[in-house]
Amino acid sequence: MKGIHVIKMEGTLLVKRLVVLPGHRVRVSSDNPAYESFVVDPKLEEFRVIGKVVGSLRAI
């Protein structure tokens, strides 16, 4: 699992970059420098990967 994903944490949907680390942990980071990266254990109930982002739509 590497790339941009939609995740659910504590009831909130987020779009974040995910990288699997040794020990089956996941680093969650944002392209926005205002938000710090953090590491989670994917076995936690409050963390779930909903799906991988494959594109985006924008209004012209």
PDBQT receptor file of N, H, CA, C and O in Angstrom, charges set to zero:
ATOM      1  N   MET A   1       0.866  -1.172   0.000  1.00  0.00    +0.000 N 
ATOM      2  CA  MET A   1       0.000   0.000   0.000  1.00  0.00    +0.000 C 
ATOM      3  C   MET A   1       0.908   1.228   0.000  1.00  0.00    +0.000 C 
ATOM      4  O   MET A   1       1.565   1.530   0.996  1.00  0.00    +0.000 OA
ATOM      5  N   LYS A   2       0.932   1.917  -1.112  1.00  0.00    +0.000 N 
ATOM      6  H   LYS A   2       0.397   1.672  -1.921  1.00  0.00    +0.000 HD
ATOM      7  CA  LYS A   2       1.712   3.139  -1.236  1.00  0.00    +0.000 C 
ATOM      8  C   LYS A   2       0.938   4.056  -2.158  1.00  0.00    +0.000 C 
ATOM      9  O   LYS A   2       0.378   3.609  -3.159  1.00  0.00    +0.000 OA
ATOM     10  N   GLY A   3       0.902   5.341  -1.826  1.00  0.00    +0.000 N 
ATOM     11  H   GLY A   3       1.356   5.705  -1.013  1.00  0.00    +0.000 HD
ATOM     12  CA  GLY A   3       0.203   6.296  -2.659  1.00  0.00    +0.000 C 
ATOM     13  C   GLY A   3      -0.829   7.068  -1.865  1.00  0.00    +0.000 C 
ATOM     14  O   GLY A   3      -0.804   7.083  -0.635  1.00  0.00    +0.000 OA
ATOM     15  N   ILE A   4      -1.740   7.711  -2.586  1.00  0.00    +0.000 N 
ATOM     16  H   ILE A   4      -1.760   7.699  -3.585  1.00  0.00    +0.000 HD
ATOM     17  CA  ILE A   4      -2.771   8.538  -1.957  1.00  0.00    +0.000 C 
ATOM     18  C   ILE A   4      -4.022   7.690  -1.770  1.00  0.00    +0.000 C 
ATOM     19  O   ILE A   4      -4.502   7.051  -2.706  1.00  0.00    +0.000 OA
ATOM     20  N   HIS A   5      -4.544   7.693  -0.534  1.00  0.00    +0.000 N 
ATOM     21  H   HIS A   5      -4.153   8.212   0.227  1.00  0.00    +0.000 HD
ATOM     22  CA  HIS A   5      -5.701   6.873  -0.184  1.00  0.00    +0.000 C 
ATOM     23  C   HIS A   5      -6.721   7.689   0.597  1.00  0.00    +0.000 C 
ATOM     24  O   HIS A   5      -6.391   8.702   1.214  1.00  0.00    +0.000 OA
ATOM     25  N   VAL A   6      -7.958   7.228   0.558  1.00  0.00    +0.000 N 
ATOM     26  H   VAL A   6      -8.225   6.405   0.057  1.00  0.00    +0.000 HD
ATOM     27  CA  VAL A   6      -8.993   7.739   1.458  1.00  0.00    +0.000 C 
ATOM     28  C   VAL A   6      -8.983   6.809   2.662  1.00  0.00    +0.000 C 
ATOM     29  O   VAL A   6      -9.095   5.592   2.519  1.00  0.00    +0.000 OA
ATOM     30  N   ILE A   7      -8.847   7.393   3.851  1.00  0.00    +0.000 N 
ATOM     31  H   ILE A   7      -8.756   8.382   3.967  1.00  0.00    +0.000 HD
ATOM     32  CA  ILE A   7      -8.851   6.604   5.076  1.00  0.00    +0.000 C 
ATOM     33  C   ILE A   7      -9.928   7.138   6.012  1.00  0.00    +0.000 C 
ATOM     34  O   ILE A   7     -10.378   8.277   5.890  1.00  0.00    +0.000 OA
ATOM     35  N   LYS A   8     -10.321   6.294   6.937  1.00  0.00    +0.000 N 
ATOM     36  H   LYS A   8      -9.955   5.369   7.036  1.00  0.00    +0.000 HD
ATOM     37  CA  LYS A   8     -11.271   6.716   7.965  1.00  0.00    +0.000 C 
ATOM     38  C   LYS A   8     -10.580   6.560   9.307  1.00  0.00    +0.000 C 
ATOM     39  O   LYS A   8     -10.130   5.473   9.670  1.00  0.00    +0.000 OA
ATOM     40  N   MET A   9     -10.504   7.665  10.036  1.00  0.00    +0.000 N 
ATOM     41  H   MET A   9     -10.870   8.547   9.741  1.00  0.00    +0.000 HD
ATOM     42  CA  MET A   9      -9.900   7.655  11.367  1.00  0.00    +0.000 C 
ATOM     43  C   MET A   9     -10.841   8.338  12.328  1.00  0.00    +0.000 C 
ATOM     44  O   MET A   9     -11.227   9.489  12.128  1.00  0.00    +0.000 OA
ATOM     45  N   GLU A  10     -11.207   7.621  13.376  1.00  0.00    +0.000 N 
ATOM     46  H   GLU A  10     -10.893   6.685  13.540  1.00  0.00    +0.000 HD
ATOM     47  CA  GLU A  10     -12.069   8.173  14.422  1.00  0.00    +0.000 C 
ATOM     48  C   GLU A  10     -13.325   8.815  13.836  1.00  0.00    +0.000 C 
ATOM     49  O   GLU A  10     -13.761   9.871  14.294  1.00  0.00    +0.000 OA
ATOM     50  N   GLY A  11     -13.907   8.170  12.815  1.00  0.00    +0.000 N 
ATOM     51  H   GLY A  11     -13.553   7.312  12.443  1.00  0.00    +0.000 HD
ATOM     52  CA  GLY A  11     -15.147   8.641  12.223  1.00  0.00    +0.000 C 
ATOM     53  C   GLY A  11     -14.999   9.725  11.169  1.00  0.00    +0.000 C 
ATOM     54  O   GLY A  11     -16.002  10.208  10.644  1.00  0.00    +0.000 OA
ATOM     55  N   THR A  12     -13.769  10.122  10.847  1.00  0.00    +0.000 N 
ATOM     56  H   THR A  12     -12.954   9.730  11.274  1.00  0.00    +0.000 HD
ATOM     57  CA  THR A  12     -13.529  11.190   9.877  1.00  0.00    +0.000 C 
ATOM     58  C   THR A  12     -12.856  10.629   8.629  1.00  0.00    +0.000 C 
ATOM     59  O   THR A  12     -11.902   9.857   8.736  1.00  0.00    +0.000 OA
ATOM     60  N   LEU A  13     -13.341  11.008   7.446  1.00  0.00    +0.000 N 
ATOM     61  H   LEU A  13     -14.116  11.635   7.359  1.00  0.00    +0.000 HD
ATOM     62  CA  LEU A  13     -12.706  10.614   6.194  1.00  0.00    +0.000 C 
ATOM     63  C   LEU A  13     -11.598  11.600   5.859  1.00  0.00    +0.000 C 
ATOM     64  O   LEU A  13     -11.789  12.814   5.940  1.00  0.00    +0.000 OA
ATOM     65  N   LEU A  14     -10.437  11.071   5.483  1.00  0.00    +0.000 N 
ATOM     66  H   LEU A  14     -10.282  10.085   5.417  1.00  0.00    +0.000 HD
ATOM     67  CA  LEU A  14      -9.274  11.888   5.147  1.00  0.00    +0.000 C 
ATOM     68  C   LEU A  14      -8.657  11.380   3.849  1.00  0.00    +0.000 C 
ATOM     69  O   LEU A  14      -8.745  10.191   3.543  1.00  0.00    +0.000 OA
ATOM     70  N   VAL A  15      -8.035  12.273   3.084  1.00  0.00    +0.000 N 
ATOM     71  H   VAL A  15      -7.963  13.239   3.332  1.00  0.00    +0.000 HD
ATOM     72  CA  VAL A  15      -7.259  11.894   1.906  1.00  0.00    +0.000 C 
ATOM     73  C   VAL A  15      -5.803  12.136   2.265  1.00  0.00    +0.000 C 
ATOM     74  O   VAL A  15      -5.391  13.277   2.474  1.00  0.00    +0.000 OA
ATOM     75  N   LYS A  16      -5.019  11.054   2.337  1.00  0.00    +0.000 N 
ATOM     76  H   LYS A  16      -5.355  10.127   2.167  1.00  0.00    +0.000 HD
ATOM     77  CA  LYS A  16      -3.636  11.135   2.814  1.00  0.00    +0.000 C 
ATOM     78  C   LYS A  16      -2.733  10.218   2.010  1.00  0.00    +0.000 C 
ATOM     79  O   LYS A  16      -3.198   9.288   1.351  1.00  0.00    +0.000 OA
ATOM     80  N   ARG A  17      -1.434  10.492   2.071  1.00  0.00    +0.000 N 
ATOM     81  H   ARG A  17      -1.057  11.248   2.607  1.00  0.00    +0.000 HD
ATOM     82  CA  ARG A  17      -0.430   9.603   1.493  1.00  0.00    +0.000 C 
ATOM     83  C   ARG A  17      -0.092   8.537   2.527  1.00  0.00    +0.000 C 
ATOM     84  O   ARG A  17       0.117   8.847   3.700  1.00  0.00    +0.000 OA
ATOM     85  N   LEU A  18      -0.038   7.275   2.090  1.00  0.00    +0.000 N 
ATOM     86  H   LEU A  18      -0.208   7.022   1.137  1.00  0.00    +0.000 HD
ATOM     87  CA  LEU A  18       0.267   6.167   2.986  1.00  0.00    +0.000 C 
ATOM     88  C   LEU A  18       1.511   5.437   2.503  1.00  0.00    +0.000 C 
ATOM     89  O   LEU A  18       1.700   5.230   1.304  1.00  0.00    +0.000 OA
ATOM     90  N   VAL A  19       2.359   5.048   3.456  1.00  0.00    +0.000 N 
ATOM     91  H   VAL A  19       2.205   5.216   4.430  1.00  0.00    +0.000 HD
ATOM     92  CA  VAL A  19       3.529   4.228   3.167  1.00  0.00    +0.000 C 
ATOM     93  C   VAL A  19       3.623   3.178   4.264  1.00  0.00    +0.000 C 
ATOM     94  O   VAL A  19       3.590   3.508   5.450  1.00  0.00    +0.000 OA
ATOM     95  N   VAL A  20       3.740   1.905   3.869  1.00  0.00    +0.000 N 
ATOM     96  H   VAL A  20       3.767   1.637   2.906  1.00  0.00    +0.000 HD
ATOM     97  CA  VAL A  20       3.899   0.829   4.849  1.00  0.00    +0.000 C 
ATOM     98  C   VAL A  20       5.344   0.819   5.329  1.00  0.00    +0.000 C 
ATOM     99  O   VAL A  20       6.280   0.852   4.530  1.00  0.00    +0.000 OA
ATOM    100  N   LEU A  21       5.508   0.775   6.646  1.00  0.00    +0.000 N 
ATOM    101  H   LEU A  21       4.748   0.748   7.295  1.00  0.00    +0.000 HD
ATOM    102  CA  LEU A  21       6.820   0.764   7.284  1.00  0.00    +0.000 C 
ATOM    103  C   LEU A  21       7.110  -0.630   7.830  1.00  0.00    +0.000 C 
ATOM    104  O   LEU A  21       6.203  -1.455   7.937  1.00  0.00    +0.000 OA
ATOM    105  N   PRO A  22       8.369  -0.896   8.176  1.00  0.00    +0.000 N 
ATOM    106  CA  PRO A  22       8.681  -2.179   8.814  1.00  0.00    +0.000 C 
ATOM    107  C   PRO A  22       7.836  -2.372  10.077  1.00  0.00    +0.000 C 
ATOM    108  O   PRO A  22       7.506  -1.406  10.766  1.00  0.00    +0.000 OA
ATOM    109  N   GLY A  23       7.498  -3.605  10.366  1.00  0.00    +0.000 N 
ATOM    110  H   GLY A  23       7.766  -4.389   9.807  1.00  0.00    +0.000 HD
ATOM    111  CA  GLY A  23       6.678  -3.885  11.536  1.00  0.00    +0.000 C 
ATOM    112  C   GLY A  23       5.200  -3.693  11.275  1.00  0.00    +0.000 C 
ATOM    113  O   GLY A  23       4.405  -3.612  12.212  1.00  0.00    +0.000 OA
ATOM    114  N   HIS A  24       4.823  -3.619   9.999  1.00  0.00    +0.000 N 
ATOM    115  H   HIS A  24       5.468  -3.684   9.238  1.00  0.00    +0.000 HD
ATOM    116  CA  HIS A  24       3.410  -3.487   9.596  1.00  0.00    +0.000 C 
ATOM    117  C   HIS A  24       2.762  -2.207  10.107  1.00  0.00    +0.000 C 
ATOM    118  O   HIS A  24       1.551  -2.172  10.325  1.00  0.00    +0.000 OA
ATOM    119  N   ARG A  25       3.546  -1.169  10.299  1.00  0.00    +0.000 N 
ATOM    120  H   ARG A  25       4.530  -1.198  10.122  1.00  0.00    +0.000 HD
ATOM    121  CA  ARG A  25       2.982   0.135  10.659  1.00  0.00    +0.000 C 
ATOM    122  C   ARG A  25       2.806   0.944   9.380  1.00  0.00    +0.000 C 
ATOM    123  O   ARG A  25       3.399   0.625   8.350  1.00  0.00    +0.000 OA
ATOM    124  N   VAL A  26       1.988   1.990   9.450  1.00  0.00    +0.000 N 
ATOM    125  H   VAL A  26       1.506   2.249  10.287  1.00  0.00    +0.000 HD
ATOM    126  CA  VAL A  26       1.706   2.815   8.277  1.00  0.00    +0.000 C 
ATOM    127  C   VAL A  26       1.995   4.274   8.611  1.00  0.00    +0.000 C 
ATOM    128  O   VAL A  26       1.498   4.807   9.603  1.00  0.00    +0.000 OA
ATOM    129  N   ARG A  27       2.816   4.918   7.757  1.00  0.00    +0.000 N 
ATOM    130  H   ARG A  27       3.220   4.484   6.951  1.00  0.00    +0.000 HD
ATOM    131  CA  ARG A  27       3.050   6.361   7.902  1.00  0.00    +0.000 C 
ATOM    132  C   ARG A  27       1.974   7.083   7.104  1.00  0.00    +0.000 C 
ATOM    133  O   ARG A  27       1.774   6.807   5.921  1.00  0.00    +0.000 OA
ATOM    134  N   VAL A  28       1.284   8.009   7.760  1.00  0.00    +0.000 N 
ATOM    135  H   VAL A  28       1.447   8.234   8.721  1.00  0.00    +0.000 HD
ATOM    136  CA  VAL A  28       0.209   8.798   7.165  1.00  0.00    +0.000 C 
ATOM    137  C   VAL A  28       0.724  10.224   7.040  1.00  0.00    +0.000 C 
ATOM    138  O   VAL A  28       1.113  10.834   8.035  1.00  0.00    +0.000 OA
ATOM    139  N   SER A  29       0.728  10.761   5.816  1.00  0.00    +0.000 N 
ATOM    140  H   SER A  29       0.412  10.266   5.007  1.00  0.00    +0.000 HD
ATOM    141  CA  SER A  29       1.231  12.122   5.627  1.00  0.00    +0.000 C 
ATOM    142  C   SER A  29       0.325  12.893   4.680  1.00  0.00    +0.000 C 
ATOM    143  O   SER A  29      -0.483  12.322   3.947  1.00  0.00    +0.000 OA
ATOM    144  N   SER A  30       0.489  14.205   4.723  1.00  0.00    +0.000 N 
ATOM    145  H   SER A  30       1.145  14.669   5.318  1.00  0.00    +0.000 HD
ATOM    146  CA  SER A  30      -0.316  15.114   3.917  1.00  0.00    +0.000 C 
ATOM    147  C   SER A  30       0.597  15.919   3.006  1.00  0.00    +0.000 C 
ATOM    148  O   SER A  30       1.749  16.177   3.355  1.00  0.00    +0.000 OA
ATOM    149  N   ASP A  31       0.100  16.314   1.850  1.00  0.00    +0.000 N 
ATOM    150  H   ASP A  31      -0.836  16.104   1.567  1.00  0.00    +0.000 HD
ATOM    151  CA  ASP A  31       0.864  17.216   0.985  1.00  0.00    +0.000 C 
ATOM    152  C   ASP A  31       0.905  18.621   1.567  1.00  0.00    +0.000 C 
ATOM    153  O   ASP A  31       1.761  19.422   1.193  1.00  0.00    +0.000 OA
ATOM    154  N   ASN A  32      -0.005  18.925   2.472  1.00  0.00    +0.000 N 
ATOM    155  H   ASN A  32      -0.701  18.275   2.776  1.00  0.00    +0.000 HD
ATOM    156  CA  ASN A  32      -0.070  20.233   3.113  1.00  0.00    +0.000 C 
ATOM    157  C   ASN A  32       0.929  20.264   4.269  1.00  0.00    +0.000 C 
ATOM    158  O   ASN A  32       0.785  19.499   5.222  1.00  0.00    +0.000 OA
ATOM    159  N   PRO A  33       1.941  21.137   4.204  1.00  0.00    +0.000 N 
ATOM    160  CA  PRO A  33       2.961  21.178   5.259  1.00  0.00    +0.000 C 
ATOM    161  C   PRO A  33       2.424  21.628   6.624  1.00  0.00    +0.000 C 
ATOM    162  O   PRO A  33       3.132  21.520   7.625  1.00  0.00    +0.000 OA
ATOM    163  N   ALA A  34       1.209  22.120   6.678  1.00  0.00    +0.000 N 
ATOM    164  H   ALA A  34       0.634  22.208   5.865  1.00  0.00    +0.000 HD
ATOM    165  CA  ALA A  34       0.622  22.530   7.960  1.00  0.00    +0.000 C 
ATOM    166  C   ALA A  34       0.257  21.319   8.822  1.00  0.00    +0.000 C 
ATOM    167  O   ALA A  34       0.026  21.459  10.023  1.00  0.00    +0.000 OA
ATOM    168  N   TYR A  35       0.205  20.131   8.209  1.00  0.00    +0.000 N 
ATOM    169  H   TYR A  35       0.393  20.018   7.233  1.00  0.00    +0.000 HD
ATOM    170  CA  TYR A  35      -0.163  18.911   8.931  1.00  0.00    +0.000 C 
ATOM    171  C   TYR A  35       1.039  17.982   9.028  1.00  0.00    +0.000 C 
ATOM    172  O   TYR A  35       1.653  17.650   8.013  1.00  0.00    +0.000 OA
ATOM    173  N   GLU A  36       1.377  17.561  10.242  1.00  0.00    +0.000 N 
ATOM    174  H   GLU A  36       0.878  17.830  11.066  1.00  0.00    +0.000 HD
ATOM    175  CA  GLU A  36       2.512  16.672  10.459  1.00  0.00    +0.000 C 
ATOM    176  C   GLU A  36       2.152  15.228  10.122  1.00  0.00    +0.000 C 
ATOM    177  O   GLU A  36       1.003  14.810  10.260  1.00  0.00    +0.000 OA
ATOM    178  N   SER A  37       3.149  14.484   9.682  1.00  0.00    +0.000 N 
ATOM    179  H   SER A  37       4.083  14.824   9.570  1.00  0.00    +0.000 HD
ATOM    180  CA  SER A  37       2.975  13.054   9.443  1.00  0.00    +0.000 C 
ATOM    181  C   SER A  37       2.867  12.333  10.778  1.00  0.00    +0.000 C 
ATOM    182  O   SER A  37       3.341  12.823  11.803  1.00  0.00    +0.000 OA
ATOM    183  N   PHE A  38       2.233  11.155  10.754  1.00  0.00    +0.000 N 
ATOM    184  H   PHE A  38       1.848  10.757   9.922  1.00  0.00    +0.000 HD
ATOM    185  CA  PHE A  38       2.164  10.333  11.957  1.00  0.00    +0.000 C 
ATOM    186  C   PHE A  38       2.137   8.870  11.539  1.00  0.00    +0.000 C 
ATOM    187  O   PHE A  38       1.866   8.546  10.383  1.00  0.00    +0.000 OA
ATOM    188  N   VAL A  39       2.421   8.001  12.487  1.00  0.00    +0.000 N 
ATOM    189  H   VAL A  39       2.642   8.264  13.426  1.00  0.00    +0.000 HD
ATOM    190  CA  VAL A  39       2.475   6.563  12.229  1.00  0.00    +0.000 C 
ATOM    191  C   VAL A  39       1.346   5.890  12.994  1.00  0.00    +0.000 C 
ATOM    192  O   VAL A  39       1.099   6.207  14.157  1.00  0.00    +0.000 OA
ATOM    193  N   VAL A  40       0.658   4.954  12.332  1.00  0.00    +0.000 N 
ATOM    194  H   VAL A  40       0.858   4.697  11.387  1.00  0.00    +0.000 HD
ATOM    195  CA  VAL A  40      -0.440   4.230  12.976  1.00  0.00    +0.000 C 
ATOM    196  C   VAL A  40      -0.234   2.723  12.823  1.00  0.00    +0.000 C 
ATOM    197  O   VAL A  40       0.481   2.258  11.935  1.00  0.00    +0.000 OA
ATOM    198  N   ASP A  41      -0.874   1.990  13.700  1.00  0.00    +0.000 N 
ATOM    199  H   ASP A  41      -1.456   2.367  14.421  1.00  0.00    +0.000 HD
ATOM    200  CA  ASP A  41      -0.954   0.538  13.592  1.00  0.00    +0.000 C 
ATOM    201  C   ASP A  41      -2.249   0.242  12.844  1.00  0.00    +0.000 C 
ATOM    202  O   ASP A  41      -3.325   0.542  13.362  1.00  0.00    +0.000 OA
ATOM    203  N   PRO A  42      -2.186  -0.335  11.644  1.00  0.00    +0.000 N 
ATOM    204  CA  PRO A  42      -3.404  -0.545  10.854  1.00  0.00    +0.000 C 
ATOM    205  C   PRO A  42      -4.390  -1.529  11.482  1.00  0.00    +0.000 C 
ATOM    206  O   PRO A  42      -5.511  -1.665  10.992  1.00  0.00    +0.000 OA
ATOM    207  N   LYS A  43      -3.999  -2.210  12.547  1.00  0.00    +0.000 N 
ATOM    208  H   LYS A  43      -3.088  -2.098  12.944  1.00  0.00    +0.000 HD
ATOM    209  CA  LYS A  43      -4.902  -3.142  13.220  1.00  0.00    +0.000 C 
ATOM    210  C   LYS A  43      -5.881  -2.428  14.146  1.00  0.00    +0.000 C 
ATOM    211  O   LYS A  43      -6.835  -3.037  14.629  1.00  0.00    +0.000 OA
ATOM    212  N   LEU A  44      -5.651  -1.141  14.395  1.00  0.00    +0.000 N 
ATOM    213  H   LEU A  44      -4.876  -0.646  14.002  1.00  0.00    +0.000 HD
ATOM    214  CA  LEU A  44      -6.537  -0.393  15.282  1.00  0.00    +0.000 C 
ATOM    215  C   LEU A  44      -7.922  -0.263  14.662  1.00  0.00    +0.000 C 
ATOM    216  O   LEU A  44      -8.057  -0.064  13.455  1.00  0.00    +0.000 OA
ATOM    217  N   GLU A  45      -8.938  -0.374  15.491  1.00  0.00    +0.000 N 
ATOM    218  H   GLU A  45      -8.828  -0.535  16.472  1.00  0.00    +0.000 HD
ATOM    219  CA  GLU A  45     -10.320  -0.272  15.005  1.00  0.00    +0.000 C 
ATOM    220  C   GLU A  45     -10.625   1.091  14.406  1.00  0.00    +0.000 C 
ATOM    221  O   GLU A  45     -11.427   1.186  13.477  1.00  0.00    +0.000 OA
ATOM    222  N   GLU A  46     -10.002   2.152  14.916  1.00  0.00    +0.000 N 
ATOM    223  H   GLU A  46      -9.351   2.075  15.670  1.00  0.00    +0.000 HD
ATOM    224  CA  GLU A  46     -10.341   3.497  14.454  1.00  0.00    +0.000 C 
ATOM    225  C   GLU A  46      -9.595   3.893  13.174  1.00  0.00    +0.000 C 
ATOM    226  O   GLU A  46      -9.710   5.039  12.736  1.00  0.00    +0.000 OA
ATOM    227  N   PHE A  47      -8.834   2.973  12.562  1.00  0.00    +0.000 N 
ATOM    228  H   PHE A  47      -8.741   2.043  12.917  1.00  0.00    +0.000 HD
ATOM    229  CA  PHE A  47      -8.116   3.239  11.316  1.00  0.00    +0.000 C 
ATOM    230  C   PHE A  47      -8.575   2.242  10.257  1.00  0.00    +0.000 C 
ATOM    231  O   PHE A  47      -8.520   1.029  10.460  1.00  0.00    +0.000 OA
ATOM    232  N   ARG A  48      -9.032   2.778   9.117  1.00  0.00    +0.000 N 
ATOM    233  H   ARG A  48      -9.076   3.763   8.952  1.00  0.00    +0.000 HD
ATOM    234  CA  ARG A  48      -9.454   1.894   8.026  1.00  0.00    +0.000 C 
ATOM    235  C   ARG A  48      -9.152   2.554   6.687  1.00  0.00    +0.000 C 
ATOM    236  O   ARG A  48      -9.437   3.737   6.499  1.00  0.00    +0.000 OA
ATOM    237  N   VAL A  49      -8.582   1.805   5.767  1.00  0.00    +0.000 N 
ATOM    238  H   VAL A  49      -8.350   0.844   5.920  1.00  0.00    +0.000 HD
ATOM    239  CA  VAL A  49      -8.351   2.293   4.408  1.00  0.00    +0.000 C 
ATOM    240  C   VAL A  49      -9.624   2.031   3.617  1.00  0.00    +0.000 C 
ATOM    241  O   VAL A  49     -10.075   0.891   3.503  1.00  0.00    +0.000 OA
ATOM    242  N   ILE A  50     -10.199   3.105   3.069  1.00  0.00    +0.000 N 
ATOM    243  H   ILE A  50      -9.832   4.031   3.161  1.00  0.00    +0.000 HD
ATOM    244  CA  ILE A  50     -11.425   2.997   2.281  1.00  0.00    +0.000 C 
ATOM    245  C   ILE A  50     -11.089   2.634   0.835  1.00  0.00    +0.000 C 
ATOM    246  O   ILE A  50     -11.744   1.779   0.240  1.00  0.00    +0.000 OA
ATOM    247  N   GLY A  51     -10.070   3.281   0.271  1.00  0.00    +0.000 N 
ATOM    248  H   GLY A  51      -9.537   3.975   0.754  1.00  0.00    +0.000 HD
ATOM    249  CA  GLY A  51      -9.684   2.983  -1.107  1.00  0.00    +0.000 C 
ATOM    250  C   GLY A  51      -8.558   3.877  -1.581  1.00  0.00    +0.000 C 
ATOM    251  O   GLY A  51      -8.206   4.858  -0.926  1.00  0.00    +0.000 OA
ATOM    252  N   LYS A  52      -7.997   3.526  -2.728  1.00  0.00    +0.000 N 
ATOM    253  H   LYS A  52      -8.283   2.729  -3.260  1.00  0.00    +0.000 HD
ATOM    254  CA  LYS A  52      -6.909   4.299  -3.320  1.00  0.00    +0.000 C 
ATOM    255  C   LYS A  52      -7.482   5.373  -4.238  1.00  0.00    +0.000 C 
ATOM    256  O   LYS A  52      -8.433   5.122  -4.978  1.00  0.00    +0.000 OA
ATOM    257  N   VAL A  53      -6.908   6.556  -4.188  1.00  0.00    +0.000 N 
ATOM    258  H   VAL A  53      -6.135   6.760  -3.587  1.00  0.00    +0.000 HD
ATOM    259  CA  VAL A  53      -7.312   7.651  -5.076  1.00  0.00    +0.000 C 
ATOM    260  C   VAL A  53      -6.678   7.387  -6.442  1.00  0.00    +0.000 C 
ATOM    261  O   VAL A  53      -5.463   7.214  -6.544  1.00  0.00    +0.000 OA
ATOM    262  N   VAL A  54      -7.501   7.356  -7.485  1.00  0.00    +0.000 N 
ATOM    263  H   VAL A  54      -8.488   7.496  -7.401  1.00  0.00    +0.000 HD
ATOM    264  CA  VAL A  54      -6.998   7.087  -8.833  1.00  0.00    +0.000 C 
ATOM    265  C   VAL A  54      -7.134   8.294  -9.755  1.00  0.00    +0.000 C 
ATOM    266  O   VAL A  54      -6.649   8.265 -10.887  1.00  0.00    +0.000 OA
ATOM    267  N   GLY A  55      -7.786   9.350  -9.284  1.00  0.00    +0.000 N 
ATOM    268  H   GLY A  55      -8.180   9.374  -8.365  1.00  0.00    +0.000 HD
ATOM    269  CA  GLY A  55      -7.948  10.550 -10.087  1.00  0.00    +0.000 C 
ATOM    270  C   GLY A  55      -8.670  11.620  -9.301  1.00  0.00    +0.000 C 
ATOM    271  O   GLY A  55      -9.131  11.392  -8.182  1.00  0.00    +0.000 OA
ATOM    272  N   SER A  56      -8.761  12.782  -9.899  1.00  0.00    +0.000 N 
ATOM    273  H   SER A  56      -8.387  12.968 -10.808  1.00  0.00    +0.000 HD
ATOM    274  CA  SER A  56      -9.506  13.873  -9.262  1.00  0.00    +0.000 C 
ATOM    275  C   SER A  56     -10.217  14.682 -10.341  1.00  0.00    +0.000 C 
ATOM    276  O   SER A  56      -9.747  14.773 -11.475  1.00  0.00    +0.000 OA
ATOM    277  N   LEU A  57     -11.333  15.258  -9.981  1.00  0.00    +0.000 N 
ATOM    278  H   LEU A  57     -11.715  15.184  -9.060  1.00  0.00    +0.000 HD
ATOM    279  CA  LEU A  57     -12.102  16.111 -10.883  1.00  0.00    +0.000 C 
ATOM    280  C   LEU A  57     -12.092  17.527 -10.333  1.00  0.00    +0.000 C 
ATOM    281  O   LEU A  57     -12.210  17.736  -9.126  1.00  0.00    +0.000 OA
ATOM    282  N   ARG A  58     -11.954  18.478 -11.212  1.00  0.00    +0.000 N 
ATOM    283  H   ARG A  58     -11.859  18.308 -12.193  1.00  0.00    +0.000 HD
ATOM    284  CA  ARG A  58     -11.958  19.880 -10.796  1.00  0.00    +0.000 C 
ATOM    285  C   ARG A  58     -12.840  20.687 -11.740  1.00  0.00    +0.000 C 
ATOM    286  O   ARG A  58     -12.894  20.419 -12.940  1.00  0.00    +0.000 OA
ATOM    287  N   ALA A  59     -13.520  21.665 -11.187  1.00  0.00    +0.000 N 
ATOM    288  H   ALA A  59     -13.475  21.882 -10.212  1.00  0.00    +0.000 HD
ATOM    289  CA  ALA A  59     -14.345  22.553 -12.009  1.00  0.00    +0.000 C 
ATOM    290  C   ALA A  59     -13.444  23.518 -12.777  1.00  0.00    +0.000 C 
ATOM    291  O   ALA A  59     -12.400  23.940 -12.281  1.00  0.00    +0.000 OA
ATOM    292  N   ILE A  60     -13.863  23.857 -13.988  1.00  0.00    +0.000 N 
ATOM    293  H   ILE A  60     -14.712  23.514 -14.391  1.00  0.00    +0.000 HD
ATOM    294  CA  ILE A  60     -13.082  24.797 -14.808  1.00  0.00    +0.000 C 
ATOM    295  C   ILE A  60     -13.647  26.187 -14.626  1.00  0.00    +0.000 C 
ATOM    296  O   ILE A  60     -13.145  27.140 -15.221  1.00  0.00    +0.000 OA
TER     297      ILE A  60
